[in-house]
Amino acid sequence: MSAPARSFPLALDALADWRADAACREIDVEVFFAIDEAAQREAIAVCETCPVRQECLEHAVANREQYGVWGGLREQDRKRLVRARRRDAA
């Protein structure tokens, strides 16, 4: 018998309520932290269907998540987004 897949834990605070509606809530969390391109594309495909994609992305940016796919963006994509936002704000 195999072990159950780990999923993103649901936070109890009101700021994280978006996680309850996340498309990834029942998917193995390792998909979102994989280093191979195919798994990353799989994670991004899940994000593309997610009703709380923007909230997830903003959480990752605000909390400076360094690893994984969040809101449909990989680490390097989020870094580019943050740089662009800083440039636009200046």
All heavy atoms as an XYZ file, in Angstrom:
711
protein
N       0.845     -1.165      0.000
C       0.000      0.000      0.000
C       0.896      1.235      0.000
O       1.846      1.326      0.739
C      -0.889     -0.038      1.242
C      -1.776      1.163      1.324
S      -3.288      0.936      2.245
C      -2.785      0.866      3.916
N       0.552      2.229     -0.833
C       1.374      3.427     -0.915
C       0.885      4.484      0.061
O      -0.262      4.496      0.481
C       1.351      3.986     -2.341
O       0.049      4.403     -2.657
N       1.796      5.373      0.400
C       1.468      6.458      1.326
C       0.581      7.474      0.614
O       0.699      7.667     -0.595
C       2.747      7.128      1.808
N      -0.303      8.129      1.341
C      -1.144      9.147      0.701
C      -0.301     10.321      0.235
O       0.731     10.652      0.830
C      -2.110      9.572      1.815
C      -1.453      9.162      3.091
C      -0.566      7.989      2.757
N      -0.720     10.945     -0.841
C       0.001     12.094     -1.373
C      -0.130     13.270     -0.417
O      -1.178     13.495      0.162
C      -0.567     12.472     -2.742
N       0.957     13.984     -0.243
C       0.918     15.194      0.580
C       0.346     16.327     -0.252
O       0.607     16.436     -1.433
C       2.324     15.567      1.047
C       2.907     14.563      2.017
C       4.279     14.957      2.442
N       5.149     15.006      1.266
C       6.250     15.723      1.183
N       6.647     16.451      2.177
N       6.976     15.722      0.090
N      -0.431     17.165      0.356
C      -0.972     18.323     -0.339
C      -0.653     19.562      0.470
O      -0.174     19.474      1.594
C      -2.481     18.184     -0.536
O      -3.121     18.070      0.716
N      -0.909     20.733     -0.115
C      -0.653     21.972      0.587
C      -1.515     22.020      1.839
O      -2.714     21.787      1.776
C      -0.989     23.184     -0.288
C       0.038     23.459     -1.334
C      -0.235     23.235     -2.666
C       1.286     23.951     -0.993
C       0.706     23.498     -3.633
C       2.230     24.217     -1.960
C       1.945     23.984     -3.286
N      -0.931     22.327      2.975
C      -1.737     22.429      4.201
C      -2.634     23.656      4.128
O      -2.260     24.666      3.564
C      -0.690     22.579      5.309
C       0.505     23.138      4.617
C       0.473     22.588      3.201
N      -3.811     23.526      4.672
C      -4.730     24.659      4.714
C      -4.448     25.477      5.955
O      -4.463     24.962      7.066
C      -6.182     24.174      4.728
C      -6.623     23.433      3.479
C      -8.066     22.984      3.633
C      -6.492     24.320      2.256
N      -4.153     26.733      5.757
C      -3.905     27.628      6.887
C      -5.232     27.993      7.540
O      -6.270     28.016      6.896
C      -3.187     28.874      6.407
N      -5.188     28.264      8.817
C      -6.404     28.576      9.550
C      -6.743     30.058      9.555
O      -7.865     30.432      9.835
C      -6.270     28.074     10.991
C      -6.066     26.575     11.130
C      -5.849     26.222     12.588
C      -7.253     25.818     10.562
N      -5.781     30.914      9.246
C      -6.058     32.337      9.325
C      -6.841     32.831      8.109
O      -6.835     32.231      7.047
C      -4.766     33.141      9.502
C      -3.820     32.970      8.342
O      -4.054     33.612      7.307
O      -2.848     32.195      8.461
N      -7.534     33.937      8.278
C      -8.400     34.481      7.237
C      -7.632     34.870      5.981
O      -8.173     34.800      4.885
C      -9.164     35.681      7.774
N      -6.373     35.274      6.123
C      -5.595     35.694      4.963
C      -5.309     34.551      4.001
O      -5.009     34.774      2.841
C      -4.276     36.329      5.420
C      -4.415     37.630      6.209
C      -3.054     38.080      6.706
C      -5.072     38.699      5.372
N      -5.393     33.338      4.467
C      -5.082     32.190      3.617
C      -6.334     31.434      3.188
O      -6.242     30.341      2.672
C      -4.110     31.264      4.333
N      -7.496     31.994      3.376
C      -8.734     31.319      2.996
C      -8.768     30.937      1.525
O      -9.448     29.998      1.150
C      -9.939     32.196      3.324
C     -10.297     32.178      4.793
O      -9.752     31.350      5.544
O     -11.129     32.993      5.181
N      -8.038     31.639      0.685
C      -8.009     31.336     -0.735
C      -7.550     29.904     -0.989
O      -7.932     29.300     -1.975
C      -7.129     32.333     -1.491
C      -5.705     32.390     -1.019
C      -5.187     33.232     -0.093
C      -4.622     31.545     -1.435
N      -3.851     32.984      0.092
C      -3.475     31.952     -0.714
C      -4.502     30.504     -2.342
C      -2.233     31.347     -0.884
C      -3.264     29.885     -2.513
C      -2.155     30.316     -1.797
N      -6.752     29.364     -0.095
C      -6.215     28.007     -0.295
C      -7.308     26.947     -0.330
O      -7.156     25.922     -0.979
C      -5.208     27.663      0.798
C      -3.960     28.493      0.710
C      -2.989     28.094      1.773
N      -1.922     29.064      1.850
C      -0.773     28.839      2.440
N      -0.535     27.700      3.038
N       0.145     29.773      2.467
N      -8.405     27.194      0.346
C      -9.501     26.227      0.354
C     -10.108     26.062     -1.035
O     -10.671     25.015     -1.343
C     -10.573     26.654      1.347
N      -9.969     27.077     -1.892
C     -10.517     27.029     -3.247
C      -9.470     26.692     -4.302
O      -9.769     26.675     -5.489
C     -11.164     28.373     -3.592
C     -12.346     28.681     -2.691
O     -13.091     27.740     -2.342
O     -12.514     29.856     -2.328
N      -8.246     26.440     -3.877
C      -7.146     26.206     -4.816
C      -7.306     24.891     -5.574
O      -7.694     23.872     -5.000
C      -5.825     26.209     -4.066
N      -7.005     24.933     -6.853
C      -7.078     23.746     -7.698
C      -6.065     22.680     -7.270
O      -6.255     21.499     -7.520
C      -6.851     24.127     -9.162
N      -5.024     23.093     -6.568
C      -3.950     22.179     -6.168
C      -4.183     21.515     -4.816
O      -3.387     20.694     -4.389
C      -2.630     22.938     -6.120
S      -2.610     24.248     -4.876
N      -5.260     21.847     -4.148
C      -5.437     21.422     -2.755
C      -5.400     19.912     -2.560
O      -5.103     19.455     -1.476
C      -6.695     22.026     -2.157
C      -7.979     21.450     -2.683
C      -9.195     22.181     -2.140
N     -10.389     21.724     -2.796
C     -10.805     22.106     -3.982
N     -10.112     22.993     -4.661
N     -11.900     21.626     -4.510
N      -5.645     19.128     -3.590
C      -5.645     17.679     -3.445
C      -4.567     17.004     -4.296
O      -4.578     15.802     -4.467
C      -7.024     17.124     -3.798
C      -8.106     17.816     -3.016
C      -9.045     16.889     -2.305
O      -8.908     15.674     -2.456
O      -9.899     17.414     -1.589
N      -3.665     17.810     -4.816
C      -2.594     17.295     -5.669
C      -1.312     17.212     -4.852
O      -1.045     18.068     -4.009
C      -2.410     18.203     -6.901
C      -3.682     18.158     -7.733
C      -1.194     17.784     -7.716
C      -3.672     19.072     -8.925
N      -0.533     16.198     -5.122
C       0.737     16.007     -4.419
C       1.597     17.260     -4.530
O       1.909     17.736     -5.623
C       1.470     14.810     -5.013
C       2.711     14.415     -4.250
O       3.187     15.198     -3.400
O       3.212     13.314     -4.500
N       1.966     17.820     -3.403
C       2.730     19.068     -3.342
C       4.068     18.954     -4.079
O       4.584     19.950     -4.582
C       2.919     19.508     -1.873
C       3.848     18.594     -1.139
C       3.394     20.925     -1.785
N       4.604     17.770     -4.176
C       5.897     17.599     -4.842
C       5.858     18.005     -6.307
O       6.878     18.405     -6.861
C       6.393     16.170     -4.664
C       6.770     15.902     -3.215
C       7.405     14.546     -2.991
O       7.923     13.953     -3.953
O       7.383     14.096     -1.842
N       4.696     17.946     -6.925
C       4.564     18.378     -8.321
C       4.939     19.854     -8.444
O       5.564     20.266     -9.408
C       3.116     18.151     -8.832
C       2.882     18.814    -10.175
C       2.804     16.664     -8.901
N       4.593     20.641     -7.447
C       4.820     22.081     -7.490
C       6.231     22.480     -7.083
O       6.604     23.643     -7.243
C       3.778     22.790     -6.626
C       2.388     22.585     -7.165
C       1.631     21.504     -6.749
C       1.878     23.430     -8.119
C       0.374     21.287     -7.277
C       0.624     23.221     -8.655
C      -0.130     22.143     -8.235
N       6.998     21.522     -6.588
C       8.370     21.803     -6.181
C       9.369     20.925     -6.929
O      10.511     20.792     -6.510
C       8.515     21.643     -4.662
C       7.750     22.701     -3.916
C       6.464     22.462     -3.480
C       8.309     23.951     -3.696
C       5.744     23.437     -2.827
C       7.599     24.943     -3.042
C       6.309     24.682     -2.609
N       8.944     20.363     -8.030
C       9.813     19.515     -8.846
C      10.826     20.376     -9.591
O      10.572     21.547     -9.888
C       8.978     18.719     -9.835
N      11.954     19.787     -9.896
C      12.972     20.537    -10.633
C      12.952     20.219    -12.128
O      13.511     20.971    -12.911
C      14.387     20.296    -10.054
C      14.720     18.823    -10.045
C      14.501     20.902     -8.677
C      16.149     18.515     -9.661
N      12.273     19.137    -12.503
C      12.261     18.804    -13.933
C      11.150     19.573    -14.651
O      10.093     19.859    -14.109
C      12.133     17.295    -14.162
C      10.800     16.756    -13.697
O      10.627     16.560    -12.479
O       9.943     16.537    -14.570
N      11.439     19.936    -15.867
C      10.572     20.779    -16.692
C       9.179     20.176    -16.893
O       8.176     20.894    -16.845
C      11.248     20.988    -18.052
C      10.537     21.953    -18.944
C      11.128     23.339    -18.880
O      12.202     23.529    -18.314
O      10.475     24.240    -19.422
N       9.095     18.881    -17.101
C       7.797     18.243    -17.347
C       6.869     18.389    -16.143
O       5.685     18.722    -16.286
C       7.986     16.773    -17.690
N       7.388     18.165    -14.955
C       6.573     18.306    -13.746
C       6.190     19.760    -13.526
O       5.067     20.055    -13.096
C       7.314     17.759    -12.537
N       7.087     20.675    -13.828
C       6.762     22.099    -13.698
C       5.636     22.479    -14.651
O       4.722     23.222    -14.275
C       7.999     22.959    -13.952
C       9.009     22.866    -12.844
C      10.265     23.650    -13.133
O      10.455     24.192    -14.230
N      11.148     23.724    -12.161
N       5.682     21.947    -15.863
C       4.599     22.223    -16.820
C       3.275     21.649    -16.314
O       2.224     22.266    -16.489
C       4.938     21.656    -18.197
C       5.922     22.522    -18.967
C       6.001     22.137    -20.433
N       6.332     20.739    -20.642
C       7.566     20.255    -20.772
N       8.598     21.063    -20.698
N       7.762     18.972    -20.970
N       3.324     20.490    -15.672
C       2.128     19.884    -15.090
C       1.558     20.800    -14.003
O       0.350     21.045    -13.944
C       2.461     18.512    -14.498
C       1.284     17.811    -13.880
C       1.665     16.478    -13.249
O       2.715     15.912    -13.593
O       0.886     16.020    -12.392
N       2.415     21.324    -13.163
C       1.983     22.235    -12.097
C       1.379     23.503    -12.692
O       0.320     23.967    -12.246
C       3.160     22.583    -11.194
N       2.012     24.057    -13.695
C       1.513     25.277    -14.331
C       0.150     25.026    -14.968
O      -0.739     25.884    -14.902
C       2.540     25.809    -15.342
C       3.772     26.331    -14.589
C       1.941     26.898    -16.231
C       4.975     26.616    -15.461
N      -0.039     23.850    -15.543
C      -1.340     23.509    -16.133
C      -2.437     23.491    -15.074
O      -3.560     23.933    -15.327
C      -1.255     22.160    -16.846
N      -2.122     23.000    -13.890
C      -3.091     23.028    -12.793
C      -3.408     24.474    -12.435
O      -4.571     24.852    -12.268
C      -2.565     22.260    -11.558
C      -3.467     22.477    -10.354
C      -2.428     20.780    -11.867
N      -2.382     25.295    -12.340
C      -2.561     26.703    -11.989
C      -3.438     27.431    -13.009
O      -4.211     28.324    -12.635
C      -1.217     27.413    -11.887
S      -0.178     26.820    -10.543
N      -3.323     27.070    -14.271
C      -4.099     27.743    -15.307
C      -5.597     27.548    -15.127
O      -6.383     28.358    -15.599
C      -3.650     27.284    -16.689
C      -2.284     27.820    -17.060
C      -1.737     27.265    -18.350
O      -2.351     26.344    -18.941
O      -0.674     27.750    -18.778
N      -6.006     26.517    -14.416
C      -7.434     26.255    -14.182
C      -7.896     26.756    -12.820
O      -9.061     26.603    -12.475
C      -7.728     24.739    -14.251
O      -7.115     24.085    -13.134
C      -7.232     24.126    -15.551
N      -6.999     27.341    -12.061
C      -7.272     27.660    -10.658
C      -8.026     28.984    -10.497
O      -7.595     30.011    -11.021
C      -5.960     27.720     -9.877
S      -6.238     27.913     -8.121
N      -9.110     28.964     -9.719
C      -9.876     30.190     -9.498
C      -9.181     31.190     -8.570
O      -9.588     32.342     -8.507
C     -11.178     29.689     -8.873
C     -10.807     28.419     -8.190
C      -9.726     27.806     -9.060
N      -8.155     30.753     -7.853
C      -7.451     31.650     -6.936
C      -5.978     31.812     -7.323
O      -5.119     32.063     -6.491
C      -7.595     31.185     -5.464
C      -9.036     31.302     -5.005
C      -7.075     29.771     -5.283
N      -5.724     31.714     -8.592
C      -4.353     31.805     -9.103
C      -3.679     33.113     -8.692
O      -2.536     33.124     -8.252
C      -4.372     31.672    -10.622
C      -3.025     31.761    -11.255
C      -3.117     31.609    -12.745
N      -1.793     31.662    -13.332
C      -1.543     31.482    -14.600
N      -2.528     31.228    -15.435
N      -0.318     31.555    -15.057
N      -4.372     34.224     -8.840
C      -3.784     35.528     -8.523
C      -3.470     35.648     -7.036
O      -2.422     36.154     -6.650
C      -4.709     36.667     -8.970
C      -4.052     38.021     -8.915
C      -2.849     38.136     -9.850
O      -2.853     37.634    -10.973
N      -1.808     38.793     -9.390
N      -4.368     35.161     -6.190
C      -4.138     35.205     -4.747
C      -2.912     34.378     -4.374
O      -2.105     34.780     -3.536
C      -5.364     34.697     -3.981
C      -6.557     35.614     -4.046
C      -7.478     35.343     -5.229
O      -7.036     34.753     -6.246
O      -8.649     35.739     -5.145
N      -2.763     33.240     -5.011
C      -1.609     32.369     -4.780
C      -0.316     33.070     -5.190
O       0.673     33.070     -4.451
C      -1.801     31.075     -5.569
S      -0.446     29.906     -5.442
N      -0.345     33.686     -6.357
C       0.832     34.401     -6.843
C       1.191     35.543     -5.908
O       2.362     35.723     -5.553
C       0.585     34.924     -8.257
C       1.707     35.758     -8.859
C       3.015     34.985     -8.915
C       1.293     36.238    -10.242
N       0.196     36.298     -5.475
C       0.469     37.423     -4.576
C       1.002     36.936     -3.233
O       1.873     37.572     -2.636
C      -0.775     38.282     -4.397
C      -1.205     39.008     -5.667
C      -0.097     39.826     -6.330
O       0.736     40.432     -5.624
O      -0.069     39.865     -7.579
N       0.512     35.795     -2.766
C       1.038     35.201     -1.538
C       2.520     34.884     -1.709
O       3.339     35.193     -0.840
C       0.264     33.926     -1.186
C       0.936     33.080     -0.173
N       0.818     33.296      1.183
C       1.778     32.020     -0.312
C       1.556     32.408      1.830
N       2.140     31.624      0.940
N       2.868     34.265     -2.827
C       4.260     33.883     -3.079
C       5.163     35.099     -3.160
O       6.265     35.093     -2.609
C       4.349     33.064     -4.364
N       4.705     36.137     -3.823
C       5.503     37.352     -3.954
C       5.655     38.025     -2.590
O       6.754     38.404     -2.186
C       4.884     38.307     -5.000
C       5.562     39.664     -4.974
C       4.974     37.688     -6.391
N       4.547     38.167     -1.871
C       4.573     38.846     -0.567
C       5.435     38.111      0.445
O       6.085     38.726      1.283
C       3.153     38.996     -0.023
N       5.460     36.791      0.354
C       6.218     35.982      1.302
C       7.579     35.550      0.762
O       8.263     34.726      1.370
C       5.397     34.759      1.714
C       4.229     35.173      2.560
O       4.397     35.526      3.714
N       3.039     35.167      1.983
N       7.920     36.094     -0.387
C       9.215     35.815     -1.018
C       9.513     34.323     -1.126
O      10.606     33.858     -0.794
C      10.333     36.537     -0.282
C      10.152     38.032     -0.321
C      11.234     38.739      0.402
N      10.990     40.182      0.286
C      11.639     41.072      0.973
N      12.581     40.724      1.811
N      11.351     42.343      0.831
N       8.500     33.590     -1.592
C       8.682     32.148     -1.801
C       9.793     31.960     -2.827
O       9.722     32.485     -3.935
C       7.388     31.495     -2.296
C       6.268     31.514     -1.299
C       6.480     30.570     -0.120
O       7.436     29.761     -0.135
O       5.677     30.652      0.818
N      10.808     31.231     -2.454
C      11.972     31.069     -3.323
C      11.882     29.851     -4.229
O      12.583     29.789     -5.232
C      13.237     30.973     -2.481
C      13.543     32.251     -1.750
C      14.849     32.151     -0.984
O      15.530     31.135     -1.000
N      15.205     33.218     -0.294
N      11.048     28.903     -3.888
C      11.020     27.645     -4.635
C       9.607     27.298     -5.061
O       8.636     27.663     -4.409
C      11.581     26.505     -3.770
C      12.955     26.819     -3.239
C      13.139     27.217     -1.924
C      14.063     26.751     -4.072
C      14.396     27.524     -1.441
C      15.329     27.061     -3.601
C      15.490     27.446     -2.284
O      16.738     27.759     -1.811
N       9.523     26.571     -6.157
C       8.252     26.011     -6.582
C       7.459     26.877     -7.535
O       7.813     28.004     -7.852
N       6.364     26.292     -7.988
C       5.415     26.974     -8.860
C       4.300     27.509     -7.974
O       3.675     26.767     -7.225
C       4.843     26.009     -9.923
C       3.726     26.670    -10.711
C       5.948     25.506    -10.843
N       4.068     28.789     -8.046
C       3.016     29.472     -7.283
C       2.267     30.373     -8.253
O       2.886     31.167     -8.964
C       3.610     30.329     -6.168
C       4.253     29.566     -5.067
C       5.529     29.050     -5.044
C       3.669     29.225     -3.806
N       5.760     28.420     -3.860
C       4.633     28.517     -3.075
C       2.418     29.464     -3.231
C       4.382     28.037     -1.800
C       2.172     28.990     -1.963
C       3.150     28.283     -1.252
N       0.974     30.260     -8.284
C       0.191     31.124     -9.167
C       0.561     30.968    -10.628
O       0.397     31.877    -11.422
N       1.088     29.817    -10.984
C       1.454     29.549    -12.370
C       2.821     30.041    -12.786
O       3.190     29.931    -13.954
N       3.580     30.589    -11.847
C       4.918     31.089    -12.189
C       6.008     30.328    -11.454
O       5.889     30.053    -10.263
C       5.033     32.577    -11.850
C       4.110     33.533    -12.594
C       4.416     34.965    -12.189
C       4.216     33.367    -14.095
N       7.071     30.026    -12.173
C       8.256     29.417    -11.571
C       9.046     30.496    -10.836
O       8.773     31.672    -10.952
C       9.141     28.814    -12.663
C       8.490     27.717    -13.451
C       9.435     27.298    -14.583
N       8.887     26.215    -15.336
C       8.500     26.308    -16.604
N       8.635     27.439    -17.266
N       7.993     25.266    -17.230
N      10.078     30.051    -10.123
C      10.908     30.985     -9.349
C      11.429     32.129    -10.206
O      11.282     33.301     -9.847
C      12.115     30.262     -8.722
C      11.766     29.156     -7.781
C      11.770     27.774     -8.440
O      11.662     27.662     -9.688
O      11.876     26.794     -7.701
N      12.030     31.803    -11.349
C      12.631     32.827    -12.187
C      11.569     33.764    -12.765
O      11.824     34.962    -12.953
C      13.520     32.225    -13.289
C      12.778     31.379    -14.301
C      12.691     29.905    -13.926
O      12.753     29.542    -12.762
N      12.519     29.046    -14.917
N      10.374     33.233    -13.018
C       9.291     34.079    -13.523
C       8.834     35.076    -12.462
O       8.547     36.236    -12.767
C       8.097     33.226    -13.960
C       8.459     32.222    -15.039
O       9.277     32.563    -15.923
O       7.933     31.094    -14.994
N       8.758     34.615    -11.214
C       8.372     35.517    -10.129
C       9.426     36.591     -9.904
O       9.099     37.748     -9.651
C       8.113     34.737     -8.833
C       6.840     33.917     -8.886
C       6.433     33.406     -7.520
N       7.471     32.667     -6.821
C       7.752     31.381     -7.027
N       7.098     30.677     -7.915
N       8.704     30.791     -6.323
N      10.692     36.236    -10.027
C      11.762     37.229     -9.878
C      11.636     38.307    -10.945
O      11.784     39.493    -10.662
C      13.132     36.560     -9.955
C      13.472     35.752     -8.727
C      14.816     35.064     -8.884
C      15.096     34.181     -7.674
N      16.341     33.422     -7.837
N      11.346     37.902    -12.178
C      11.155     38.872    -13.263
C       9.947     39.766    -12.975
O       9.993     40.971    -13.211
C      10.984     38.157    -14.605
C      12.285     37.729    -15.235
C      12.088     37.314    -16.678
N      11.460     36.016    -16.799
C      12.115     34.852    -16.852
N      13.427     34.843    -16.798
N      11.470     33.721    -16.969
N       8.877     39.164    -12.461
C       7.671     39.924    -12.128
C       7.969     40.984    -11.067
O       7.573     42.141    -11.204
C       6.564     38.982    -11.638
C       5.300     39.652    -11.119
C       4.562     40.350    -12.251
C       4.401     38.622    -10.448
N       8.696     40.602    -10.030
C       9.031     41.536     -8.952
C       9.900     42.662     -9.489
O       9.665     43.842     -9.189
C       9.705     40.797     -7.778
C      10.310     41.772     -6.778
C       8.712     39.871     -7.089
N      10.884     42.332    -10.315
C      11.749     43.371    -10.902
C      10.931     44.331    -11.774
O      11.115     45.540    -11.706
C      12.876     42.738    -11.723
C      14.002     42.200    -10.874
C      15.240     41.890    -11.702
N      15.001     40.938    -12.774
C      15.142     39.607    -12.664
N      15.520     39.070    -11.514
N      14.925     38.818    -13.690
N      10.011     43.780    -12.561
C       9.178     44.624    -13.419
C       8.275     45.530    -12.593
O       8.095     46.705    -12.921
C       8.339     43.749    -14.354
N       7.725     45.002    -11.522
C       6.880     45.820    -10.648
C       7.683     46.953    -10.015
O       7.198     48.070     -9.915
C       6.232     44.960     -9.565
C       5.102     44.098    -10.065
C       4.509     43.282     -8.951
N       3.376     42.494     -9.399
C       2.679     41.678     -8.608
N       3.010     41.560     -7.322
N       1.662     40.998     -9.092
N       8.901     46.654     -9.594
C       9.757     47.689     -9.002
C      10.095     48.762    -10.031
O      10.078     49.960     -9.738
C      11.035     47.071     -8.456
C      10.837     46.338     -7.163
C      12.160     45.845     -6.607
N      11.930     45.014     -5.443
C      12.669     43.965     -5.122
N      13.690     43.619     -5.870
N      12.389     43.265     -4.052
N      10.400     48.320    -11.235
C      10.743     49.243    -12.308
C       9.546     50.140    -12.633
O       9.688     51.351    -12.789
C      11.175     48.445    -13.542
C      11.914     49.187    -14.581
C      12.474     48.307    -15.689
N      11.586     47.219    -16.105
C      11.842     45.912    -15.894
N      12.938     45.544    -15.301
N      10.999     44.983    -16.319
N       8.344     49.553    -12.690
C       7.138     50.311    -12.991
C       6.774     51.293    -11.885
O       6.194     52.349    -12.156
C       5.961     49.373    -13.263
C       6.137     48.581    -14.545
O       7.001     48.932    -15.371
O       5.388     47.592    -14.717
N       7.116     50.939    -10.654
C       6.797     51.797     -9.513
C       7.745     52.998     -9.412
O       7.418     53.998     -8.792
C       6.839     51.007     -8.221
N       8.910     52.875    -10.033
C       9.925     53.954     -9.941
C       9.622     55.102    -10.865
O       8.846     55.132    -11.693
C      11.293     53.381    -10.268
